[in-house]
């Protein structure tokens, strides 16, 4: 088989988007794939590399999505392909619970090194973020001998039955799929932009409210785990106001509650640090990871204090494919790339470029009578803008958000929406994207504001 030439890192739009070949494939998809599996953009991928996705019609799209924060090192990164290919040739599967292999152990060792805290750590590997979160709950319950789990407004943790219960947003994640798992309790989060008394008060006030609700309505002695995303992903890239996470972390420690940082979207250099919880010096008891861990291969992990991780009985954790050897090889390649290219520094550079451009756009369109950028937030290459009808009222504008996303798609820029109110445009470019593509993507966003 002849290797294809490297994919040029240039946007190219040669047909309507989606083009005729994508439309043909979409017709086949509609006949064969369940309608409940949606797609942001029905453009069928042929190749992807760096910051470019090439579709079956030959269009090259700038990628501001990274497969939802998965291909942080770029699609088909050299080290990921090299290591995974070598493993693929050796063996594809034995099941770690039957005959183990070194790659799984190496990934666990790397996670112990990279995750916050200098305590003894152990890991268990799984297939998806939802699986990791669900197993973190199992481990916390086994360790504490308690049942209740506390989560937060605007949080997202997955699509399994338990993780749907943990997730805040009804549509499309929960609607019609109940009943849900019991003993899950939701409390306020410090959403600074929308906090009634202003962002400067959000941290302490939201923490006090959360602690009060847990203490009165659940009872701290009944809580096995508190689970939070250090930057809330699907909820709208919400950074909890300063002071909130440390206060919740202290409450957990004071009451023997396992504090779980869900870093599935925010981990692995995405926010300019290995993990977003490092921003305020948070050392979680358990940390869940997936998405960016393995360069596009399905892998997830729970990593944490050795004594907590060891609480589950032998055979109580696992799964047929958990820690698949090819995925583990991909993870080692992904981590190698992150270290070699210093992708934390690269993420911080992306943040500086994006926030400067988006701030200028916010001012330029501040007095637009149809919609405005109400807030610009996020860290590293995890940046979002919240669209509102009016800056004074902060009324969400999901229609404008959808229209802007569509305008970007038509010009060959992949962007994603999110947010509890459906009014947030989120940007998750690969950390290896070049400055030329990054700025061209921002140009397209600005053009979309003008056209919409």
Buried (B, 14 or more C-beta within 10 A) or exposed (E): EEEEEEBEBEBEBEBEBBBEBBBBBBEEBEEEEEEEEEEEBBBBEBBBBBBBBBBBBEBBBBBBBBBBBBBBBBBBBBBBBEBBEEBEEEEEEEBBEEEEBEBBBBBBEBBBEBBBBEEEBBBBBBBBBBBBBBBBBBBBBBBBEBBBBBBBBBBBBBBBBBBBBBBBBEEEBBEEEEEBBEBBBBBBBBBBBBBEEEBEBBBBBBBEBBBEBBBEEBEBEBBBBBBBBBBBBBBBBBBBBBBBBBBBBEBBEEBEBBBBBBBBBBBBBBBBBBBBBBBBEBBBBBBBBBBBBBBBBBBBBBBBBEEBBBBBEEEEBBBEBBBBBBBBBBBBBBBBBBBEBEBBEBBBBBBEBBBEBBEEBBEEBEEEEEBBBBBBBBBBBBBBBBBBBEBEEBEBBBBBBBBBBEBBBBBBBBBBBBBBBBBBBBBBBBBBBBEEBBEBBBBBBBBBBEEB
